[in-house]
Amino acid sequence: MENKENNRIRIKVMCVITDGDRVLAGHGRDNVKGEDFYRVLGGSMQFGETSEEAVRREIREELNSEIEDLKFLDIVENTFVYKGKPGHEVIFLFQGTLADKEIYKKTKIHIVEDGYEFDAEWVPLKDVSEGTARLYPEYDYSKVFNAR
């Protein structure tokens, strides 16, 4: 019998943070697919939280910064295979700016959260729009990038 825990839909919140011609995203690698990718920052909603409360908490936990000018963008359903296992998420996608302006000066930010570690970095929007940098969740980011 399959493990039902792995077959659940996860509710996520993510925030698109841009600065000029770049977007802040976590770097990841799927060794099964042989794919490097980037993922917009955020995480799981907790029971009782609104999506706005959750995205503010997640960015505070990951970057130790508050979010300014927070705007709701969309709800994105994301089905995928990661490291050979299927996943399914419903994502409340936001856009905002960081209150801690020092983060904009860093090239990489090492993030440690709940025993999970990764690096976030500023990815050129040109690479995302041209497809040379894969950004998840899949979404028409041109709406966000062109609105700058």
Residue pairs with C-beta under 8 A, 6 or more apart in sequence:
6 85
7 86
8 88
9 88
9 89
9 90
10 44
10 87
10 88
10 89
10 90
11 44
11 45
11 89
11 90
11 92
12 42
12 43
12 44
12 45
12 89
12 90
12 91
12 92
13 42
13 43
13 44
13 45
13 51
13 54
13 55
13 58
13 91
13 92
13 94
14 39
14 40
14 41
14 42
14 55
14 91
14 92
14 93
14 94
14 137
15 40
15 41
15 42
15 55
15 58
15 59
15 67
15 70
15 93
15 94
15 95
15 96
16 23
16 40
16 73
16 93
16 94
16 95
16 96
16 141
16 144
17 23
17 24
17 41
17 59
17 95
17 96
17 97
17 98
18 24
18 95
18 125
18 144
18 145
18 148
19 104
19 122
20 148
21 124
21 125
21 126
22 122
22 123
22 124
22 125
23 40
23 122
23 123
23 125
23 128
23 135
23 141
23 145
24 41
24 103
24 109
24 120
24 121
24 122
24 123
25 38
25 39
25 40
25 41
25 120
25 121
25 123
25 135
26 38
26 39
26 40
26 41
26 111
26 118
26 119
26 120
27 36
27 37
27 38
27 118
27 119
27 120
27 121
28 36
28 37
28 38
28 39
28 118
29 35
29 36
29 37
30 37
30 82
30 83
31 83
32 83
32 84
33 81
35 134
36 134
37 134
37 135
37 136
38 121
38 123
38 128
38 133
38 134
38 135
38 136
39 135
39 136
39 137
40 93
40 135
40 136
40 137
41 58
41 59
41 62
41 63
41 120
42 55
42 58
42 59
42 91
43 54
43 58
43 61
43 62
43 113
44 54
44 58
45 51
45 54
45 92
46 54
46 57
49 57
51 72
51 92
51 94
52 70
52 72
52 94
54 92
55 67
55 70
55 92
55 94
55 96
56 66
56 67
56 70
59 65
59 66
59 67
59 96
59 98
60 66
61 113
62 111
62 113
62 120
63 98
63 100
63 103
63 109
63 111
63 120
64 100
65 98
65 99
65 100
65 103
66 98
66 99
66 100
67 94
67 96
67 97
67 98
67 99
68 96
68 97
68 98
68 99
69 96
69 97
70 94
70 95
70 96
71 94
71 95
71 96
72 92
72 93
72 94
73 93
73 94
73 95
73 143
73 144
74 93
74 139
75 90
75 91
75 92
75 93
76 90
76 91
76 93
76 137
76 138
76 139
77 88
77 89
77 90
77 91
78 87
78 88
78 89
78 90
78 91
78 136
78 137
78 138
79 86
79 87
79 88
79 89
80 86
80 87
80 88
80 89
80 136
81 87
89 137
91 137
93 137
93 139
95 144
98 104
103 109
107 121
107 122
108 119
108 120
108 121
109 119
109 120
109 121
110 117
110 118
110 119
111 117
111 118
111 119
111 120
123 133
123 135
124 133
125 141
125 145
127 133
128 135
128 141
128 145
129 141
129 142
129 145
135 141
